[in-house]
Amino acid sequence: MKMRTHRRPRLTTPLVRVDGELRPTSWESALTAAAAGLGKVKATHGGTALGLFSCSKATNETNYLAQKFARTVLGTNNIDSCNRT
């Protein structure tokens, strides 16, 4: 079987949507935009409108921090992981 050699290039800079178009931005600006978007959803629909998906390959400590973040910052108990697979 022949492997594909043409792949789309990976993103090397974050993008934010401005007026319906994706534009490059700094990491700080992208994280600020993401936080604002999560905050808007939480303010409009409550924390239960948000969820978090964790990874079974992460350490127990990382998964603990993920659920702690979801419960205390996002205000949701909607946490899942791929531990069943």
mmCIF file as gemmi writes it, N, C-alpha and C atoms, coordinates in Angstrom:
data_model
loop_
_atom_site.group_PDB
_atom_site.id
_atom_site.type_symbol
_atom_site.label_atom_id
_atom_site.label_alt_id
_atom_site.label_comp_id
_atom_site.label_asym_id
_atom_site.label_entity_id
_atom_site.label_seq_id
_atom_site.pdbx_PDB_ins_code
_atom_site.Cartn_x
_atom_site.Cartn_y
_atom_site.Cartn_z
_atom_site.occupancy
_atom_site.B_iso_or_equiv
_atom_site.pdbx_formal_charge
_atom_site.auth_seq_id
_atom_site.auth_asym_id
_atom_site.pdbx_PDB_model_num
ATOM 1 N N . MET Axp A 1 ? 0.851 -1.171 0 1 0 ? 1 A 1
ATOM 2 C CA . MET Axp A 1 ? 0 0 0 1 0 ? 1 A 1
ATOM 3 C C . MET Axp A 1 ? 0.896 1.233 0 1 0 ? 1 A 1
ATOM 4 N N . LYS Axp A 2 ? 0.538 2.197 -0.791 1 0 ? 2 A 1
ATOM 5 C CA . LYS Axp A 2 ? 1.322 3.414 -0.93 1 0 ? 2 A 1
ATOM 6 C C . LYS Axp A 2 ? 0.793 4.481 0.025 1 0 ? 2 A 1
ATOM 7 N N . MET Axp A 3 ? 1.714 5.113 0.741 1 0 ? 3 A 1
ATOM 8 C CA . MET Axp A 3 ? 1.338 6.174 1.674 1 0 ? 3 A 1
ATOM 9 C C . MET Axp A 3 ? 1.149 7.486 0.912 1 0 ? 3 A 1
ATOM 10 N N . ARG Axp A 4 ? 0.233 8.274 1.362 1 0 ? 4 A 1
ATOM 11 C CA . ARG Axp A 4 ? 0.045 9.592 0.769 1 0 ? 4 A 1
ATOM 12 C C . ARG Axp A 4 ? 1.192 10.496 1.185 1 0 ? 4 A 1
ATOM 13 N N . THR Axp A 5 ? 1.712 11.211 0.245 1 0 ? 5 A 1
ATOM 14 C CA . THR Axp A 5 ? 2.801 12.124 0.56 1 0 ? 5 A 1
ATOM 15 C C . THR Axp A 5 ? 2.347 13.574 0.591 1 0 ? 5 A 1
ATOM 16 N N . HIS Axp A 6 ? 1.158 13.841 0.093 1 0 ? 6 A 1
ATOM 17 C CA . HIS Axp A 6 ? 0.664 15.218 0.119 1 0 ? 6 A 1
ATOM 18 C C . HIS Axp A 6 ? -0.313 15.364 1.283 1 0 ? 6 A 1
ATOM 19 N N . ARG Axp A 7 ? 0.061 16.185 2.207 1 0 ? 7 A 1
ATOM 20 C CA . ARG Axp A 7 ? -0.779 16.452 3.362 1 0 ? 7 A 1
ATOM 21 C C . ARG Axp A 7 ? -0.933 17.95 3.5 1 0 ? 7 A 1
ATOM 22 N N . ARG Axp A 8 ? -2.034 18.329 4.079 1 0 ? 8 A 1
ATOM 23 C CA . ARG Axp A 8 ? -2.231 19.752 4.342 1 0 ? 8 A 1
ATOM 24 C C . ARG Axp A 8 ? -1.221 20.186 5.403 1 0 ? 8 A 1
ATOM 25 N N . PRO Axp A 9 ? -0.639 21.339 5.255 1 0 ? 9 A 1
ATOM 26 C CA . PRO Axp A 9 ? 0.335 21.796 6.255 1 0 ? 9 A 1
ATOM 27 C C . PRO Axp A 9 ? -0.35 22.036 7.606 1 0 ? 9 A 1
ATOM 28 N N . ARG Axp A 10 ? 0.395 21.789 8.663 1 0 ? 10 A 1
ATOM 29 C CA . ARG Axp A 10 ? -0.128 22.029 10.007 1 0 ? 10 A 1
ATOM 30 C C . ARG Axp A 10 ? -0.158 23.523 10.289 1 0 ? 10 A 1
ATOM 31 N N . LEU Axp A 11 ? -1.082 23.908 11.15 1 0 ? 11 A 1
ATOM 32 C CA . LEU Axp A 11 ? -1.131 25.293 11.59 1 0 ? 11 A 1
ATOM 33 C C . LEU Axp A 11 ? 0.042 25.554 12.525 1 0 ? 11 A 1
ATOM 34 N N . THR Axp A 12 ? 0.685 26.664 12.369 1 0 ? 12 A 1
ATOM 35 C CA . THR Axp A 12 ? 1.794 27.02 13.248 1 0 ? 12 A 1
ATOM 36 C C . THR Axp A 12 ? 1.482 28.263 14.064 1 0 ? 12 A 1
ATOM 37 N N . THR Axp A 13 ? 0.36 28.874 13.793 1 0 ? 13 A 1
ATOM 38 C CA . THR Axp A 13 ? -0.068 30.051 14.539 1 0 ? 13 A 1
ATOM 39 C C . THR Axp A 13 ? -1.573 29.932 14.786 1 0 ? 13 A 1
ATOM 40 N N . PRO Axp A 14 ? -2.052 30.44 15.912 1 0 ? 14 A 1
ATOM 41 C CA . PRO Axp A 14 ? -3.494 30.348 16.184 1 0 ? 14 A 1
ATOM 42 C C . PRO Axp A 14 ? -4.293 31.252 15.254 1 0 ? 14 A 1
ATOM 43 N N . LEU Axp A 15 ? -5.537 30.877 15.071 1 0 ? 15 A 1
ATOM 44 C CA . LEU Axp A 15 ? -6.448 31.644 14.228 1 0 ? 15 A 1
ATOM 45 C C . LEU Axp A 15 ? -7.678 32.037 15.039 1 0 ? 15 A 1
ATOM 46 N N . VAL Axp A 16 ? -8.207 33.209 14.785 1 0 ? 16 A 1
ATOM 47 C CA . VAL Axp A 16 ? -9.487 33.634 15.362 1 0 ? 16 A 1
ATOM 48 C C . VAL Axp A 16 ? -10.386 34.084 14.222 1 0 ? 16 A 1
ATOM 49 N N . ARG Axp A 17 ? -11.68 33.937 14.447 1 0 ? 17 A 1
ATOM 50 C CA . ARG Axp A 17 ? -12.64 34.329 13.415 1 0 ? 17 A 1
ATOM 51 C C . ARG Axp A 17 ? -13.026 35.79 13.618 1 0 ? 17 A 1
ATOM 52 N N . VAL Axp A 18 ? -12.77 36.6 12.596 1 0 ? 18 A 1
ATOM 53 C CA . VAL Axp A 18 ? -13.115 38.022 12.61 1 0 ? 18 A 1
ATOM 54 C C . VAL Axp A 18 ? -13.991 38.286 11.392 1 0 ? 18 A 1
ATOM 55 N N . ASP Axp A 19 ? -15.201 38.746 11.641 1 0 ? 19 A 1
ATOM 56 C CA . ASP Axp A 19 ? -16.157 39.015 10.556 1 0 ? 19 A 1
ATOM 57 C C . ASP Axp A 19 ? -16.33 37.795 9.657 1 0 ? 19 A 1
ATOM 58 N N . GLY Axp A 20 ? -16.388 36.611 10.26 1 0 ? 20 A 1
ATOM 59 C CA . GLY Axp A 20 ? -16.625 35.379 9.508 1 0 ? 20 A 1
ATOM 60 C C . GLY Axp A 20 ? -15.401 34.804 8.82 1 0 ? 20 A 1
ATOM 61 N N . GLU Axp A 21 ? -14.247 35.418 9.013 1 0 ? 21 A 1
ATOM 62 C CA . GLU Axp A 21 ? -13.03 34.964 8.344 1 0 ? 21 A 1
ATOM 63 C C . GLU Axp A 21 ? -11.955 34.637 9.379 1 0 ? 21 A 1
ATOM 64 N N . LEU Axp A 22 ? -11.239 33.521 9.178 1 0 ? 22 A 1
ATOM 65 C CA . LEU Axp A 22 ? -10.162 33.153 10.085 1 0 ? 22 A 1
ATOM 66 C C . LEU Axp A 22 ? -8.923 33.978 9.797 1 0 ? 22 A 1
ATOM 67 N N . ARG Axp A 23 ? -8.385 34.575 10.87 1 0 ? 23 A 1
ATOM 68 C CA . ARG Axp A 23 ? -7.195 35.417 10.727 1 0 ? 23 A 1
ATOM 69 C C . ARG Axp A 23 ? -6.15 35.017 11.757 1 0 ? 23 A 1
ATOM 70 N N . PRO Axp A 24 ? -4.869 35.061 11.384 1 0 ? 24 A 1
ATOM 71 C CA . PRO Axp A 24 ? -3.8 34.728 12.339 1 0 ? 24 A 1
ATOM 72 C C . PRO Axp A 24 ? -3.765 35.733 13.491 1 0 ? 24 A 1
ATOM 73 N N . THR Axp A 25 ? -3.391 35.236 14.671 1 0 ? 25 A 1
ATOM 74 C CA . THR Axp A 25 ? -3.29 36.096 15.844 1 0 ? 25 A 1
ATOM 75 C C . THR Axp A 25 ? -2.233 35.539 16.785 1 0 ? 25 A 1
ATOM 76 N N . SER Axp A 26 ? -1.982 36.226 17.873 1 0 ? 26 A 1
ATOM 77 C CA . SER Axp A 26 ? -1.02 35.745 18.865 1 0 ? 26 A 1
ATOM 78 C C . SER Axp A 26 ? -1.688 34.699 19.758 1 0 ? 26 A 1
ATOM 79 N N . TRP Axp A 27 ? -0.852 33.922 20.451 1 0 ? 27 A 1
ATOM 80 C CA . TRP Axp A 27 ? -1.404 32.92 21.374 1 0 ? 27 A 1
ATOM 81 C C . TRP Axp A 27 ? -2.188 33.601 22.49 1 0 ? 27 A 1
ATOM 82 N N . GLU Axp A 28 ? -1.686 34.701 23 1 0 ? 28 A 1
ATOM 83 C CA . GLU Axp A 28 ? -2.375 35.409 24.08 1 0 ? 28 A 1
ATOM 84 C C . GLU Axp A 28 ? -3.756 35.879 23.635 1 0 ? 28 A 1
ATOM 85 N N . SER Axp A 29 ? -3.83 36.42 22.433 1 0 ? 29 A 1
ATOM 86 C CA . SER Axp A 29 ? -5.105 36.881 21.891 1 0 ? 29 A 1
ATOM 87 C C . SER Axp A 29 ? -6.061 35.706 21.66 1 0 ? 29 A 1
ATOM 88 N N . ALA Axp A 30 ? -5.537 34.592 21.158 1 0 ? 30 A 1
ATOM 89 C CA . ALA Axp A 30 ? -6.376 33.422 20.909 1 0 ? 30 A 1
ATOM 90 C C . ALA Axp A 30 ? -6.926 32.85 22.208 1 0 ? 30 A 1
ATOM 91 N N . LEU Axp A 31 ? -6.088 32.761 23.235 1 0 ? 31 A 1
ATOM 92 C CA . LEU Axp A 31 ? -6.545 32.245 24.526 1 0 ? 31 A 1
ATOM 93 C C . LEU Axp A 31 ? -7.556 33.183 25.17 1 0 ? 31 A 1
ATOM 94 N N . THR Axp A 32 ? -7.348 34.479 25.009 1 0 ? 32 A 1
ATOM 95 C CA . THR Axp A 32 ? -8.309 35.455 25.525 1 0 ? 32 A 1
ATOM 96 C C . THR Axp A 32 ? -9.655 35.306 24.824 1 0 ? 32 A 1
ATOM 97 N N . ALA Axp A 33 ? -9.625 35.109 23.503 1 0 ? 33 A 1
ATOM 98 C CA . ALA Axp A 33 ? -10.862 34.923 22.741 1 0 ? 33 A 1
ATOM 99 C C . ALA Axp A 33 ? -11.574 33.631 23.147 1 0 ? 33 A 1
ATOM 100 N N . ALA Axp A 34 ? -10.805 32.566 23.358 1 0 ? 34 A 1
ATOM 101 C CA . ALA Axp A 34 ? -11.397 31.291 23.775 1 0 ? 34 A 1
ATOM 102 C C . ALA Axp A 34 ? -12.038 31.423 25.158 1 0 ? 34 A 1
ATOM 103 N N . ALA Axp A 35 ? -11.341 32.072 26.085 1 0 ? 35 A 1
ATOM 104 C CA . ALA Axp A 35 ? -11.88 32.273 27.43 1 0 ? 35 A 1
ATOM 105 C C . ALA Axp A 35 ? -13.151 33.115 27.389 1 0 ? 35 A 1
ATOM 106 N N . ALA Axp A 36 ? -13.144 34.145 26.545 1 0 ? 36 A 1
ATOM 107 C CA . ALA Axp A 36 ? -14.333 34.996 26.414 1 0 ? 36 A 1
ATOM 108 C C . ALA Axp A 36 ? -15.507 34.201 25.853 1 0 ? 36 A 1
ATOM 109 N N . GLY Axp A 37 ? -15.234 33.344 24.878 1 0 ? 37 A 1
ATOM 110 C CA . GLY Axp A 37 ? -16.299 32.523 24.298 1 0 ? 37 A 1
ATOM 111 C C . GLY Axp A 37 ? -16.892 31.552 25.313 1 0 ? 37 A 1
ATOM 112 N N . LEU Axp A 38 ? -16.024 30.901 26.091 1 0 ? 38 A 1
ATOM 113 C CA . LEU Axp A 38 ? -16.516 29.995 27.142 1 0 ? 38 A 1
ATOM 114 C C . LEU Axp A 38 ? -17.307 30.764 28.191 1 0 ? 38 A 1
ATOM 115 N N . GLY Axp A 39 ? -16.805 31.948 28.55 1 0 ? 39 A 1
ATOM 116 C CA . GLY Axp A 39 ? -17.505 32.778 29.527 1 0 ? 39 A 1
ATOM 117 C C . GLY Axp A 39 ? -18.876 33.213 29.041 1 0 ? 39 A 1
ATOM 118 N N . LYS Axp A 40 ? -18.969 33.515 27.757 1 0 ? 40 A 1
ATOM 119 C CA . LYS Axp A 40 ? -20.253 33.93 27.177 1 0 ? 40 A 1
ATOM 120 C C . LYS Axp A 40 ? -21.27 32.784 27.21 1 0 ? 40 A 1
ATOM 121 N N . VAL Axp A 41 ? -20.808 31.583 26.847 1 0 ? 41 A 1
ATOM 122 C CA . VAL Axp A 41 ? -21.708 30.414 26.893 1 0 ? 41 A 1
ATOM 123 C C . VAL Axp A 41 ? -22.169 30.16 28.324 1 0 ? 41 A 1
ATOM 124 N N . LYS Axp A 42 ? -21.222 30.225 29.272 1 0 ? 42 A 1
ATOM 125 C CA . LYS Axp A 42 ? -21.557 29.986 30.675 1 0 ? 42 A 1
ATOM 126 C C . LYS Axp A 42 ? -22.538 31.032 31.187 1 0 ? 42 A 1
ATOM 127 N N . ALA Axp A 43 ? -22.319 32.311 30.845 1 0 ? 43 A 1
ATOM 128 C CA . ALA Axp A 43 ? -23.205 33.381 31.295 1 0 ? 43 A 1
ATOM 129 C C . ALA Axp A 43 ? -24.595 33.264 30.679 1 0 ? 43 A 1
ATOM 130 N N . THR Axp A 44 ? -24.662 32.824 29.437 1 0 ? 44 A 1
ATOM 131 C CA . THR Axp A 44 ? -25.94 32.732 28.732 1 0 ? 44 A 1
ATOM 132 C C . THR Axp A 44 ? -26.726 31.476 29.095 1 0 ? 44 A 1
ATOM 133 N N . HIS Axp A 45 ? -26.031 30.325 29.157 1 0 ? 45 A 1
ATOM 134 C CA . HIS Axp A 45 ? -26.723 29.041 29.313 1 0 ? 45 A 1
ATOM 135 C C . HIS Axp A 45 ? -26.389 28.298 30.598 1 0 ? 45 A 1
ATOM 136 N N . GLY Axp A 46 ? -25.455 28.813 31.386 1 0 ? 46 A 1
ATOM 137 C CA . GLY Axp A 46 ? -25.048 28.145 32.621 1 0 ? 46 A 1
ATOM 138 C C . GLY Axp A 46 ? -23.924 27.151 32.36 1 0 ? 46 A 1
ATOM 139 N N . GLY Axp A 47 ? -23.267 26.763 33.434 1 0 ? 47 A 1
ATOM 140 C CA . GLY Axp A 47 ? -22.129 25.851 33.327 1 0 ? 47 A 1
ATOM 141 C C . GLY Axp A 47 ? -22.46 24.497 32.742 1 0 ? 47 A 1
ATOM 142 N N . THR Axp A 48 ? -23.698 24.05 32.899 1 0 ? 48 A 1
ATOM 143 C CA . THR Axp A 48 ? -24.057 22.727 32.379 1 0 ? 48 A 1
ATOM 144 C C . THR Axp A 48 ? -24.084 22.676 30.858 1 0 ? 48 A 1
ATOM 145 N N . ALA Axp A 49 ? -24.011 23.83 30.212 1 0 ? 49 A 1
ATOM 146 C CA . ALA Axp A 49 ? -23.947 23.864 28.748 1 0 ? 49 A 1
ATOM 147 C C . ALA Axp A 49 ? -22.549 23.527 28.249 1 0 ? 49 A 1
ATOM 148 N N . LEU Axp A 50 ? -21.579 23.469 29.162 1 0 ? 50 A 1
ATOM 149 C CA . LEU Axp A 50 ? -20.196 23.173 28.808 1 0 ? 50 A 1
ATOM 150 C C . LEU Axp A 50 ? -19.831 21.763 29.237 1 0 ? 50 A 1
ATOM 151 N N . GLY Axp A 51 ? -18.802 21.229 28.626 1 0 ? 51 A 1
ATOM 152 C CA . GLY Axp A 51 ? -18.317 19.908 29.002 1 0 ? 51 A 1
ATOM 153 C C . GLY Axp A 51 ? -16.839 19.805 28.725 1 0 ? 51 A 1
ATOM 154 N N . LEU Axp A 52 ? -16.243 18.754 29.245 1 0 ? 52 A 1
ATOM 155 C CA . LEU Axp A 52 ? -14.815 18.558 29.086 1 0 ? 52 A 1
ATOM 156 C C . LEU Axp A 52 ? -14.567 17.089 28.789 1 0 ? 52 A 1
ATOM 157 N N . PHE Axp A 53 ? -13.688 16.83 27.84 1 0 ? 53 A 1
ATOM 158 C CA . PHE Axp A 53 ? -13.312 15.47 27.49 1 0 ? 53 A 1
ATOM 159 C C . PHE Axp A 53 ? -11.846 15.295 27.832 1 0 ? 53 A 1
ATOM 160 N N . SER Axp A 54 ? -11.55 14.308 28.642 1 0 ? 54 A 1
ATOM 161 C CA . SER Axp A 54 ? -10.185 14.064 29.09 1 0 ? 54 A 1
ATOM 162 C C . SER Axp A 54 ? -9.647 12.807 28.412 1 0 ? 54 A 1
ATOM 163 N N . CYS Axp A 55 ? -8.366 12.546 28.594 1 0 ? 55 A 1
ATOM 164 C CA . CYS Axp A 55 ? -7.724 11.437 27.905 1 0 ? 55 A 1
ATOM 165 C C . CYS Axp A 55 ? -7.235 10.385 28.888 1 0 ? 55 A 1
ATOM 166 N N . SER Axp A 56 ? -7.463 9.123 28.584 1 0 ? 56 A 1
ATOM 167 C CA . SER Axp A 56 ? -7.015 8.046 29.465 1 0 ? 56 A 1
ATOM 168 C C . SER Axp A 56 ? -5.501 7.885 29.44 1 0 ? 56 A 1
ATOM 169 N N . LYS Axp A 57 ? -4.834 8.429 28.435 1 0 ? 57 A 1
ATOM 170 C CA . LYS Axp A 57 ? -3.377 8.335 28.369 1 0 ? 57 A 1
ATOM 171 C C . LYS Axp A 57 ? -2.692 9.382 29.244 1 0 ? 57 A 1
ATOM 172 N N . ALA Axp A 58 ? -3.452 10.343 29.727 1 0 ? 58 A 1
ATOM 173 C CA . ALA Axp A 58 ? -2.898 11.354 30.627 1 0 ? 58 A 1
ATOM 174 C C . ALA Axp A 58 ? -2.7 10.741 32.009 1 0 ? 58 A 1
ATOM 175 N N . THR Axp A 59 ? -1.884 11.379 32.809 1 0 ? 59 A 1
ATOM 176 C CA . THR Axp A 59 ? -1.652 10.886 34.163 1 0 ? 59 A 1
ATOM 177 C C . THR Axp A 59 ? -2.895 11.104 35.02 1 0 ? 59 A 1
ATOM 178 N N . ASN Axp A 60 ? -2.967 10.391 36.123 1 0 ? 60 A 1
ATOM 179 C CA . ASN Axp A 60 ? -4.071 10.594 37.064 1 0 ? 60 A 1
ATOM 180 C C . ASN Axp A 60 ? -4.111 12.031 37.555 1 0 ? 60 A 1
ATOM 181 N N . GLU Axp A 61 ? -2.939 12.608 37.77 1 0 ? 61 A 1
ATOM 182 C CA . GLU Axp A 61 ? -2.864 13.982 38.242 1 0 ? 61 A 1
ATOM 183 C C . GLU Axp A 61 ? -3.434 14.957 37.215 1 0 ? 61 A 1
ATOM 184 N N . THR Axp A 62 ? -3.113 14.726 35.941 1 0 ? 62 A 1
ATOM 185 C CA . THR Axp A 62 ? -3.64 15.592 34.881 1 0 ? 62 A 1
ATOM 186 C C . THR Axp A 62 ? -5.15 15.457 34.771 1 0 ? 62 A 1
ATOM 187 N N . ASN Axp A 63 ? -5.655 14.228 34.837 1 0 ? 63 A 1
ATOM 188 C CA . ASN Axp A 63 ? -7.105 14.024 34.78 1 0 ? 63 A 1
ATOM 189 C C . ASN Axp A 63 ? -7.795 14.622 36.007 1 0 ? 63 A 1
ATOM 190 N N . TYR Axp A 64 ? -7.139 14.552 37.151 1 0 ? 64 A 1
ATOM 191 C CA . TYR Axp A 64 ? -7.699 15.17 38.356 1 0 ? 64 A 1
ATOM 192 C C . TYR Axp A 64 ? -7.812 16.677 38.162 1 0 ? 64 A 1
ATOM 193 N N . LEU Axp A 65 ? -6.737 17.292 37.643 1 0 ? 65 A 1
ATOM 194 C CA . LEU Axp A 65 ? -6.772 18.739 37.405 1 0 ? 65 A 1
ATOM 195 C C . LEU Axp A 65 ? -7.828 19.119 36.371 1 0 ? 65 A 1
ATOM 196 N N . ALA Axp A 66 ? -8.016 18.279 35.367 1 0 ? 66 A 1
ATOM 197 C CA . ALA Axp A 66 ? -9.026 18.55 34.334 1 0 ? 66 A 1
ATOM 198 C C . ALA Axp A 66 ? -10.426 18.564 34.946 1 0 ? 66 A 1
ATOM 199 N N . GLN Axp A 67 ? -10.725 17.564 35.78 1 0 ? 67 A 1
ATOM 200 C CA . GLN Axp A 67 ? -12.067 17.537 36.384 1 0 ? 67 A 1
ATOM 201 C C . GLN Axp A 67 ? -12.233 18.664 37.392 1 0 ? 67 A 1
ATOM 202 N N . LYS Axp A 68 ? -11.17 19.02 38.086 1 0 ? 68 A 1
ATOM 203 C CA . LYS Axp A 68 ? -11.232 20.123 39.046 1 0 ? 68 A 1
ATOM 204 C C . LYS Axp A 68 ? -11.506 21.436 38.307 1 0 ? 68 A 1
ATOM 205 N N . PHE Axp A 69 ? -10.823 21.635 37.173 1 0 ? 69 A 1
ATOM 206 C CA . PHE Axp A 69 ? -11.048 22.815 36.339 1 0 ? 69 A 1
ATOM 207 C C . PHE Axp A 69 ? -12.496 22.853 35.853 1 0 ? 69 A 1
ATOM 208 N N . ALA Axp A 70 ? -12.995 21.721 35.357 1 0 ? 70 A 1
ATOM 209 C CA . ALA Axp A 70 ? -14.359 21.678 34.838 1 0 ? 70 A 1
ATOM 210 C C . ALA Axp A 70 ? -15.367 22.036 35.925 1 0 ? 70 A 1
ATOM 211 N N . ARG Axp A 71 ? -15.162 21.499 37.106 1 0 ? 71 A 1
ATOM 212 C CA . ARG Axp A 71 ? -16.144 21.716 38.177 1 0 ? 71 A 1
ATOM 213 C C . ARG Axp A 71 ? -16.041 23.103 38.806 1 0 ? 71 A 1
ATOM 214 N N . THR Axp A 72 ? -14.823 23.586 39.026 1 0 ? 72 A 1
ATOM 215 C CA . THR Axp A 72 ? -14.684 24.858 39.746 1 0 ? 72 A 1
ATOM 216 C C . THR Axp A 72 ? -14.699 26.074 38.821 1 0 ? 72 A 1
ATOM 217 N N . VAL Axp A 73 ? -14.091 25.979 37.647 1 0 ? 73 A 1
ATOM 218 C CA . VAL Axp A 73 ? -14.014 27.142 36.748 1 0 ? 73 A 1
ATOM 219 C C . VAL Axp A 73 ? -15.195 27.165 35.782 1 0 ? 73 A 1
ATOM 220 N N . LEU Axp A 74 ? -15.431 26.04 35.107 1 0 ? 74 A 1
ATOM 221 C CA . LEU Axp A 74 ? -16.518 25.998 34.129 1 0 ? 74 A 1
ATOM 222 C C . LEU Axp A 74 ? -17.882 25.82 34.786 1 0 ? 74 A 1
ATOM 223 N N . GLY Axp A 75 ? -17.913 25.257 35.983 1 0 ? 75 A 1
ATOM 224 C CA . GLY Axp A 75 ? -19.185 25.047 36.681 1 0 ? 75 A 1
ATOM 225 C C . GLY Axp A 75 ? -19.995 23.913 36.109 1 0 ? 75 A 1
ATOM 226 N N . THR Axp A 76 ? -19.325 22.848 35.662 1 0 ? 76 A 1
ATOM 227 C CA . THR Axp A 76 ? -20.031 21.721 35.067 1 0 ? 76 A 1
ATOM 228 C C . THR Axp A 76 ? -19.539 20.403 35.638 1 0 ? 76 A 1
ATOM 229 N N . ASN Axp A 77 ? -20.422 19.443 35.66 1 0 ? 77 A 1
ATOM 230 C CA . ASN Axp A 77 ? -20.063 18.066 35.993 1 0 ? 77 A 1
ATOM 231 C C . ASN Axp A 77 ? -19.997 17.21 34.734 1 0 ? 77 A 1
ATOM 232 N N . ASN Axp A 78 ? -20.141 17.844 33.56 1 0 ? 78 A 1
ATOM 233 C CA . ASN Axp A 78 ? -20.096 17.137 32.286 1 0 ? 78 A 1
ATOM 234 C C . ASN Axp A 78 ? -18.643 16.84 31.909 1 0 ? 78 A 1
ATOM 235 N N . ILE Axp A 79 ? -18.135 15.745 32.454 1 0 ? 79 A 1
ATOM 236 C CA . ILE Axp A 79 ? -16.746 15.358 32.231 1 0 ? 79 A 1
ATOM 237 C C . ILE Axp A 79 ? -16.76 13.908 31.776 1 0 ? 79 A 1
ATOM 238 N N . ASP Axp A 80 ? -16.003 13.62 30.725 1 0 ? 80 A 1
ATOM 239 C CA . ASP Axp A 80 ? -15.929 12.249 30.237 1 0 ? 80 A 1
ATOM 240 C C . ASP Axp A 80 ? -14.503 11.989 29.777 1 0 ? 80 A 1
ATOM 241 N N . SER Axp A 81 ? -14.208 10.734 29.587 1 0 ? 81 A 1
ATOM 242 C CA . SER Axp A 81 ? -12.891 10.36 29.071 1 0 ? 81 A 1
ATOM 243 C C . SER Axp A 81 ? -13.049 9.101 28.24 1 0 ? 81 A 1
ATOM 244 N N . CYS Axp A 82 ? -11.974 8.7 27.589 1 0 ? 82 A 1
ATOM 245 C CA . CYS Axp A 82 ? -12.022 7.515 26.743 1 0 ? 82 A 1
ATOM 246 C C . CYS Axp A 82 ? -11.497 6.283 27.492 1 0 ? 82 A 1
ATOM 247 N N . ASN Axp A 83 ? -11.664 6.242 28.792 1 0 ? 83 A 1
ATOM 248 C CA . ASN Axp A 83 ? -11.174 5.133 29.594 1 0 ? 83 A 1
ATOM 249 C C . ASN Axp A 83 ? -11.835 3.797 29.258 1 0 ? 83 A 1
ATOM 250 N N . ARG Axp A 84 ? -12.988 3.824 28.656 1 0 ? 84 A 1
ATOM 251 C CA . ARG Axp A 84 ? -13.719 2.594 28.381 1 0 ? 84 A 1
ATOM 252 C C . ARG Axp A 84 ? -13.168 1.836 27.174 1 0 ? 84 A 1
ATOM 253 N N . THR Axp A 85 ? -12.347 2.478 26.373 1 0 ? 85 A 1
ATOM 254 C CA . THR Axp A 85 ? -11.89 1.84 25.136 1 0 ? 85 A 1
ATOM 255 C C . THR Axp A 85 ? -10.601 1.09 25.329 1 0 ? 85 A 1
